[in-house]
Amino acid sequence: MTDTHDTNLPEKPVELEEEKKTAEVSEPATTETPAEEAIPTEKPAETVQKLSKEEILAKLKEISADVENAAKSDIDNLKQAFYKIHNAEQEAAKKQFIENGGSAEDYVQKADAVEEEFKQVMSVIKEKRSELNAELEKQKELNLQIKLSIIEELKELVESPDDPNTNYTEFKKLQQQWNEVKLIPQAKANELWKSYQLYVEKFYDLLKLNNEFREYDFKKNLEIKTHLCEVIEKLASGPDIISAFHQLQKLHQEFRDTGPVAKELRDEIWTRFKTASATINRLHQQYFESRKEAEQHNLDQKTVICEIVESIDYSQLTNFSSWENKTQEIIALQNKWKTIGFAPQKMNVKIFERFRKACDEFFRKKGEFFKTLKEGMAENLEKKRALCEKAEALKDSTDWKTTGDELTRLQKEWKTIGPVAKKHSDAVWKRFISACDYFFEQKNKATSSQRSVEQENLEKKRAIIDRLTAIDESMDEDEATRLVRDLMKEWNTIGHVPFKEKDRIYKSYHAQIDKLFDRFHISASNKKLSNFKSSISNIQEGSPQALYREREKLMRTYENMKNELQTYENNLGFLTASSKKGNSLLTELNRKVEKLKGDIELVKQKIKVIDNSIQAGE
């Protein structure tokens, strides 16, 4: 009577197309190569990624004590997770060193005791694995010779003139021996299996078992093989194709170790088994193809980021603000990099090294700039302190004309001096402007005789408001627009009004102007600029240097807007090069860019108005 380890395939074995490509069906993994060599190495599992360096080291020590039962993929995952943490720590240490004023060239990586122990443990594991592999190869050759001798004995049984029934016990013994011998050289696997299969089937064909016994054996084997088919079909519809592929290798061996079924069912059960296996093999191949595509996409994204950093025009980074804005861009790109998955294995380290090199170059140049800037700031501080001393020496002067001209000249000279350290900038500016303000306040008190002129100016401005109020909706739009602009020009030519009436008349004027702008659809930019022009006299009323302060404020606004515009334009370039689904984001960014350009132009016009006013007053 046969047992569950009878070995049989259809009389005329069917070769799978997949056999020629992957050897998935022709021979189980245990007769060809270890599963760890046949399956691509997986990325570290989520549980591994959460381990600390010390926990990873502890697990590797456990593996080193039992290397024979450890999977290569597990070792690779732990190694990859260890160096991910280690490299992140080193990058953080280097970044901190640079932020503290050091240069990238001077940074020396600190020794890591955990890494040294890690390397020692990995060396032990590697040595043990090499020894195991050598022993495995020797065992494969020995197993090959054993199986060849089993085939020769089967051949003798088949060719023996004796009744096969008398040799059945010996035949089952040889089958058992065959099943107990596992690994052999891959190159010999298919040929050896075909020879073994040939003589097994020949013996069964010669064996004259009684029908009842034979049918029972066939029925039992059919149940086992049908169950194996059902298991594989269920695995093919499961969520984990990697696990299914690993299990398939073991199920193939079990199918082969199971004895024959009835002759008329052999092709049918083998076809079912083959079809289910082919489905898992196809899904497994598709999985790695899709992962390969995703990794290539990740590489493309990372390449674009590298190109952005490498293409930085350092000649445009000439001040503190531009460097800081660019630094924020680099940090944003670094954060973006962290969200992108792995690149293909052969390029993953190379693309990271490229990105790190580009970032290191940026921060190196930044360090050089700020070193030079710091030296220049010290000189600028001394120059500004000298101007403070000059202004303070003049602030009590009553020579209003000469002293006023000199302080105005000092203010112009102040603008030509570069920046100073932030911790000194507010104090030195307050010191300088306080001296200037004191002088001009005293000058204003001494020139209060202008009150009658200011009263006349008030009446003129009231008259203009009355004329603006008289413009009704029946007037032609073009004519009304021209009249409004003429009256605004006239308003701007009128001098100061009494201080107590300044705000009231200003509000009344602009309320009427806003109403007319809305009625006749005059552009918002023209409206803002016109309002600003009319406010110049009010700005000057307190003291002449109020214009200088307003100009400085507008210049800061202008520089900030320029930097913001550059950031938007850089982002536009990045999105255009790397995104396939960023149409909505691109549209929004383009809208912001256009609005920002309009705002920048308005600020430039305001600065021009102030410059004209300053020139006219000199």
SVG drawing of the C-alpha trace seen along z (x, -y; Angstrom):
<svg xmlns="http://www.w3.org/2000/svg" viewBox="-27 -135 66 148">
<polyline fill="none" stroke="black" stroke-width="0.4" points="0.0,0.0 1.3,-3.5 1.6,-6.3 1.4,-10.1 4.9,-10.5 4.4,-8.7 5.8,-10.8 4.1,-11.3 3.3,-13.7 1.3,-13.1 2.6,-10.4 3.6,-13.1 4.7,-16.0 3.5,-19.4 6.2,-22.1 5.1,-25.5 6.1,-28.7 7.1,-30.0 9.5,-27.1 11.8,-28.6 11.7,-32.0 11.7,-31.6 11.9,-27.9 8.9,-28.5 7.1,-25.3 9.8,-23.0 11.5,-22.6 10.8,-23.8 13.0,-26.4 14.6,-23.8 16.1,-21.9 17.5,-25.0 18.6,-28.0 17.7,-29.2 14.6,-31.4 16.7,-34.3 18.7,-34.3 15.8,-33.9 13.6,-36.7 14.5,-40.4 15.4,-41.9 12.4,-43.8 12.6,-47.2 12.8,-47.2 9.4,-46.4 7.5,-49.1 8.3,-47.3 12.0,-47.3 11.9,-51.0 10.6,-51.8 13.6,-50.1 16.5,-52.1 20.1,-51.4 20.6,-49.6 17.5,-47.4 18.7,-46.6 22.1,-45.6 20.5,-43.3 18.5,-41.5 21.6,-41.1 23.4,-39.5 20.5,-37.0 20.8,-36.3 24.6,-35.8 24.0,-33.0 21.7,-31.2 22.7,-32.3 21.7,-29.0 18.0,-29.8 18.1,-33.5 16.9,-34.9 19.1,-37.2 16.3,-39.6 15.9,-40.0 19.6,-40.8 19.5,-43.3 16.4,-45.0 18.1,-45.5 21.3,-46.7 19.4,-49.2 17.3,-50.5 20.5,-50.8 22.3,-53.0 19.2,-55.1 19.2,-56.1 23.0,-56.4 23.2,-58.6 20.4,-60.8 22.3,-61.3 25.5,-62.2 23.7,-64.7 22.0,-66.3 25.4,-66.6 27.0,-68.1 24.1,-70.6 24.4,-71.7 28.1,-72.2 27.6,-74.4 24.8,-76.4 27.1,-77.0 29.5,-78.7 31.7,-75.8 32.4,-75.0 31.5,-71.8 35.2,-71.1 36.2,-71.3 33.6,-68.9 34.9,-65.6 32.5,-62.7 32.6,-61.5 33.2,-57.9 30.1,-55.8 30.7,-52.9 27.4,-51.4 28.4,-51.4 31.7,-49.8 30.0,-47.0 27.4,-46.7 30.2,-46.2 31.8,-43.5 28.5,-41.6 27.9,-41.9 31.4,-40.6 30.7,-37.5 27.4,-37.0 29.0,-37.3 31.8,-34.8 29.3,-32.3 27.1,-32.7 30.1,-32.1 30.9,-28.9 27.3,-27.8 27.1,-28.5 30.3,-26.5 28.9,-23.6 25.7,-23.9 27.5,-23.6 29.3,-20.5 26.0,-19.1 24.4,-19.8 27.1,-17.8 26.8,-15.0 23.0,-15.0 23.3,-14.9 25.4,-11.8 22.9,-10.1 20.0,-10.9 21.9,-9.7 22.4,-6.4 18.7,-6.2 17.8,-6.7 20.1,-3.8 18.5,-1.6 15.0,-2.5 16.2,-1.8 17.3,1.7 13.9,2.3 12.1,1.2 14.3,3.4 14.2,6.4 12.4,9.5 10.9,10.1 7.3,9.4 7.1,5.7 4.9,6.5 7.9,8.3 10.0,5.1 7.3,2.8 8.8,2.5 12.3,1.7 10.6,-0.8 8.9,-2.6 12.2,-2.7 13.9,-4.4 11.1,-7.0 11.5,-7.7 15.2,-8.2 14.6,-10.5 12.2,-12.7 14.6,-12.9 17.4,-14.3 16.7,-18.0 19.1,-20.5 21.1,-19.8 22.9,-22.1 20.3,-24.2 21.8,-23.4 21.1,-19.7 17.6,-20.0 15.3,-19.7 17.3,-17.0 17.5,-14.9 13.8,-15.3 12.8,-14.2 14.9,-11.1 13.5,-10.2 9.9,-10.9 10.4,-8.7 11.4,-5.6 8.8,-6.1 6.0,-6.2 7.4,-3.2 7.5,-1.3 3.9,-2.2 2.8,-1.2 4.5,2.2 3.1,2.6 0.3,5.1 -1.7,4.0 -5.2,5.2 -7.8,2.7 -9.3,1.9 -5.8,1.2 -4.7,-0.9 -8.0,-2.9 -7.7,-3.7 -4.2,-4.9 -5.1,-7.0 -8.2,-8.5 -6.1,-9.4 -3.5,-11.1 -6.2,-13.0 -7.6,-14.4 -4.2,-15.7 -3.4,-17.3 -6.9,-18.8 -6.4,-20.4 -3.0,-21.8 -4.7,-23.3 -7.4,-24.9 -4.7,-26.3 -2.8,-27.9 -6.0,-29.3 -6.8,-31.0 -3.3,-32.4 -3.6,-33.9 -6.6,-36.0 -5.0,-37.1 -3.5,-40.5 0.1,-39.5 1.6,-38.3 5.1,-38.1 4.1,-35.7 2.0,-33.7 5.1,-33.3 7.2,-32.0 4.5,-29.5 4.1,-28.4 7.7,-27.1 6.9,-24.7 3.6,-23.6 5.3,-22.7 7.5,-20.2 4.5,-18.8 2.7,-18.3 5.7,-16.4 6.1,-14.3 2.5,-13.1 1.9,-9.9 0.1,-9.5 -3.6,-9.8 -5.7,-7.8 -4.2,-8.0 -7.3,-9.8 -7.1,-12.5 -3.4,-13.2 -3.5,-15.9 -6.5,-17.6 -5.1,-17.9 -1.7,-18.9 -3.2,-21.6 -5.2,-23.0 -2.1,-23.1 0.0,-24.6 -2.7,-27.4 -3.0,-28.4 0.8,-28.5 1.2,-30.6 -1.3,-33.2 0.8,-33.7 4.0,-33.9 2.4,-36.5 1.1,-38.6 4.6,-38.3 6.3,-39.6 3.7,-42.4 4.4,-43.5 8.1,-44.0 7.5,-45.6 5.1,-48.2 7.6,-48.7 10.3,-49.3 8.2,-51.9 7.5,-53.7 11.2,-53.7 12.0,-55.2 9.4,-57.9 11.0,-58.6 14.4,-58.8 13.0,-61.3 11.6,-63.5 14.9,-63.4 16.9,-64.2 14.7,-67.4 15.4,-68.5 19.1,-67.9 19.1,-70.0 17.2,-72.8 19.8,-73.0 22.7,-72.7 21.4,-75.5 21.4,-78.1 22.8,-81.4 25.0,-82.5 25.7,-85.8 22.1,-86.8 22.5,-86.1 24.0,-89.4 22.3,-90.2 21.1,-88.6 17.4,-88.5 18.2,-86.7 20.3,-84.1 17.7,-83.5 14.9,-83.1 17.0,-80.7 17.8,-78.8 14.1,-78.3 13.8,-77.0 16.6,-74.5 14.9,-73.4 11.6,-73.0 13.3,-70.8 15.0,-68.7 11.6,-68.2 10.1,-67.3 13.0,-64.8 12.0,-63.0 8.5,-62.4 9.7,-60.7 10.3,-56.9 13.3,-54.9 14.9,-55.1 16.2,-52.0 18.7,-50.2 21.7,-50.8 20.9,-54.6 19.5,-55.2 22.8,-55.9 24.2,-57.8 21.3,-60.2 21.4,-60.9 25.1,-61.6 24.4,-64.0 21.8,-65.8 23.9,-66.0 26.8,-67.3 24.7,-70.1 23.2,-71.1 26.7,-71.0 28.0,-73.3 25.1,-75.8 25.7,-75.9 29.4,-76.2 29.0,-79.3 26.4,-80.7 29.0,-80.3 31.6,-82.2 29.1,-84.9 28.1,-85.5 31.7,-85.4 32.4,-88.2 29.2,-90.0 30.0,-89.9 33.3,-91.7 31.6,-94.3 28.8,-94.9 31.4,-95.9 32.8,-98.5 29.2,-99.8 28.4,-100.1 31.4,-102.3 30.4,-104.5 26.8,-104.8 28.0,-105.7 30.1,-108.4 27.0,-109.9 25.1,-109.7 27.8,-111.8 27.6,-114.4 23.8,-114.5 23.9,-114.9 26.5,-117.7 24.1,-119.6 20.7,-119.0 20.8,-122.1 21.7,-124.4 19.4,-127.4 20.9,-127.9 17.8,-126.3 18.7,-126.3 22.4,-125.3 21.9,-122.7 18.8,-121.3 20.7,-120.8 23.6,-119.1 21.2,-116.7 19.5,-115.9 22.9,-115.1 23.8,-112.9 20.5,-111.0 21.4,-110.4 24.8,-109.2 23.2,-106.9 21.3,-105.1 24.6,-104.4 26.0,-102.5 25.4,-98.7 23.6,-96.8 24.8,-96.2 24.2,-93.3 20.6,-92.9 21.3,-93.4 22.7,-96.9 20.5,-98.0 17.5,-99.3 19.5,-101.1 21.9,-102.9 19.0,-103.9 17.0,-105.2 20.0,-107.2 20.5,-108.8 16.9,-109.6 16.2,-110.9 18.9,-113.6 17.5,-114.5 13.9,-114.6 14.8,-116.8 16.3,-119.4 13.4,-119.5 10.9,-119.7 12.6,-122.7 12.7,-124.2 9.0,-123.6 8.2,-125.4 10.4,-128.3 8.6,-128.7 5.0,-128.8 4.5,-132.0 3.2,-129.9 -0.2,-129.5 -1.9,-132.1 -0.6,-130.4 -1.9,-127.1 -5.4,-128.6 -5.4,-129.7 -4.4,-126.2 -7.3,-124.8 -9.8,-127.0 -8.3,-125.9 -8.6,-122.3 -12.2,-122.7 -13.0,-124.3 -11.5,-121.3 -13.7,-119.0 -16.8,-121.1 -15.9,-120.8 -15.5,-117.0 -18.8,-116.8 -20.5,-118.7 -19.5,-115.9 -22.7,-113.9 -23.5,-110.8 -24.8,-112.7 -21.2,-113.8 -19.4,-111.9 -17.1,-109.2 -14.0,-110.4 -14.6,-114.0 -15.3,-113.1 -12.1,-111.1 -10.0,-114.0 -11.6,-116.4 -11.0,-114.2 -7.3,-113.7 -6.9,-117.5 -8.4,-118.3 -6.1,-115.7 -3.1,-117.3 -4.2,-120.6 -4.7,-119.2 -1.2,-117.8 0.3,-121.3 -1.4,-122.9 0.8,-123.1 0.2,-122.3 -3.1,-123.0 -3.4,-123.7 -2.5,-120.6 -5.8,-120.2 -7.7,-120.2 -5.2,-117.9 -7.0,-114.6 -10.5,-115.9 -9.9,-117.5 -7.8,-114.5 -10.6,-112.0 -13.2,-114.2 -11.1,-114.5 -10.4,-110.7 -14.0,-109.8 -15.1,-111.8 -12.2,-110.5 -13.1,-106.9 -16.7,-107.5 -15.8,-108.9 -13.2,-106.2 -15.8,-103.5 -18.5,-105.4 -16.3,-105.9 -14.3,-102.6 -10.9,-104.1 -8.2,-101.3 -7.4,-100.3 -3.6,-100.8 -4.2,-104.4 -6.4,-105.0 -3.9,-103.7 -1.1,-105.8 -3.2,-108.9 -4.1,-108.5 -0.5,-108.1 0.5,-111.2 -2.0,-113.2 -0.8,-111.9 2.8,-113.1 2.1,-116.5 0.7,-114.9 3.8,-112.7 6.0,-115.7 4.0,-117.8 5.5,-116.2 9.2,-116.6 11.1,-116.3 12.8,-113.1 9.4,-111.4 9.8,-111.0 13.1,-109.2 11.5,-106.9 8.6,-106.2 11.1,-105.5 13.1,-103.1 9.9,-101.2 8.9,-101.0 12.4,-99.8 12.1,-97.0 8.7,-96.1 10.1,-96.2 13.0,-93.8 10.6,-91.4 8.3,-91.3 11.1,-90.7 12.3,-87.7 8.8,-86.4 8.4,-86.7 11.7,-84.8 10.4,-82.0 7.1,-81.7 9.0,-81.6 11.3,-78.9 8.3,-76.9 6.7,-77.3 9.8,-75.9 9.9,-72.9 6.2,-72.1 6.4,-72.4 9.3,-70.0 8.1,-67.3 4.4,-67.3 1.9,-65.7 -1.2,-66.6 -0.4,-70.1 -2.6,-72.2 -4.7,-73.7 -1.6,-74.6 0.1,-76.0 -2.9,-78.2 -3.0,-79.5 0.8,-80.3 0.5,-82.1 -2.3,-84.2 -0.2,-85.1 2.8,-85.9 0.8,-88.3 -0.7,-90.1 2.7,-90.3 4.2,-91.9 1.5,-94.6 2.1,-95.3 5.8,-95.6 5.2,-98.1 2.9,-100.2 5.6,-100.2 8.2,-101.4 5.9,-104.2 5.5,-105.3 9.2,-105.3 9.5,-107.5 6.9,-109.9 8.9,-110.2 12.2,-110.8 10.6,-113.5 9.2,-115.2 12.6,-115.0 14.3,-116.5 11.8,-119.3 12.3,-120.2 16.1,-120.5"/>
</svg>
